[in-house]
């Protein structure tokens, strides 16, 4: 059972001290990566289908990583993040 620090009856801090709590947290983080990685990958695939020439251009926002990356590079990273998040979330 997790230890809890309460203030006026509300849980402020929950200390995870069991294996089940840690596995739950790992699943949540992994599925969050899947949920946020998948739309980026779908966006890049949509750009590839509609405007294929845009994939070789850099994003014009800033000269700081990841904003100066190419969309196809970000798509590969997002796909890898989504797959790893899905696998860790389902098989953990």
C-alpha positions as CSV (number, residue, x, y, z in Angstrom):
1,X,0.0,0.0,0.0
2,X,1.3,3.4,-0.9
3,X,2.0,5.9,1.9
4,X,0.1,9.2,1.7
5,X,0.7,12.6,3.1
6,X,-2.6,14.3,3.7
7,X,-3.4,18.0,4.4
8,X,-7.0,18.8,5.5
9,X,-8.1,15.4,4.3
10,X,-6.7,15.8,0.8
11,X,-3.8,13.7,-0.5
12,X,-0.8,15.9,-1.2
13,X,2.0,13.4,-1.8
14,X,1.7,9.7,-2.5
15,X,4.8,7.7,-2.0
16,X,5.0,4.6,-4.3
17,X,6.6,1.9,-2.4
18,X,5.2,-1.3,-3.9
19,X,6.0,-3.0,-7.2
20,X,2.4,-2.6,-8.4
21,X,2.5,1.2,-7.9
22,X,5.8,1.5,-9.9
23,X,4.4,-0.7,-12.7
24,X,1.3,1.4,-12.8
25,X,3.4,4.6,-13.1
26,X,5.6,3.0,-15.8
27,X,2.4,2.1,-17.8
28,X,1.0,5.6,-17.5
29,X,4.3,7.2,-18.7
30,X,4.6,4.7,-21.6
31,X,1.1,5.1,-22.8
32,X,1.4,8.9,-22.6
33,X,4.4,8.6,-24.9
34,X,2.3,6.5,-27.2
35,X,-0.6,9.0,-27.2
36,X,1.6,12.0,-27.9
37,X,4.0,10.3,-30.3
38,X,1.3,8.9,-32.6
39,X,-0.3,12.2,-33.7
40,X,3.1,13.6,-34.6
41,X,3.8,10.6,-36.8
42,X,0.3,10.8,-38.4
43,X,0.9,14.5,-39.0
44,X,4.2,13.7,-40.8
45,X,2.7,11.0,-42.9
46,X,-0.1,13.4,-43.9
47,X,2.5,16.0,-44.9
48,X,4.3,13.3,-46.9
49,X,1.1,12.3,-48.8
50,X,-0.1,15.8,-49.5
51,X,3.1,17.9,-49.8
52,X,6.0,15.5,-50.3
53,X,8.5,18.2,-51.1
54,X,8.2,19.7,-47.6
55,X,9.9,16.7,-46.0
56,X,13.4,17.7,-47.0
57,X,13.0,21.3,-45.7
58,X,13.8,22.4,-42.2
59,X,11.1,23.7,-39.9
60,X,11.4,27.5,-39.9
61,X,10.5,28.2,-36.2
62,X,13.9,28.6,-34.6
63,X,17.5,27.6,-34.9
64,X,17.2,25.3,-31.8
65,X,16.7,21.5,-31.8
66,X,14.0,20.1,-32.3
67,X,12.7,23.2,-34.2
68,X,15.4,23.2,-36.8
69,X,14.9,19.5,-37.6
70,X,13.3,18.1,-40.8
71,X,9.7,16.8,-40.6
72,X,10.8,13.3,-41.7
73,X,13.4,13.1,-38.9
74,X,10.7,14.1,-36.3
75,X,8.4,11.6,-37.8
76,X,10.9,8.8,-37.4
77,X,11.6,9.8,-33.8
78,X,7.8,10.1,-33.0
79,X,7.2,6.7,-34.5
80,X,9.9,5.1,-32.4
81,X,8.7,6.9,-29.2
82,X,5.1,5.7,-30.0
83,X,6.1,2.1,-30.6
84,X,8.3,1.9,-27.5
85,X,5.6,3.6,-25.4
86,X,3.0,1.1,-26.7
87,X,5.2,-1.9,-26.0
88,X,6.2,-0.8,-22.5
89,X,2.6,0.1,-21.7
90,X,1.1,-3.2,-22.9
91,X,3.8,-5.6,-21.9
92,X,4.8,-4.2,-18.5
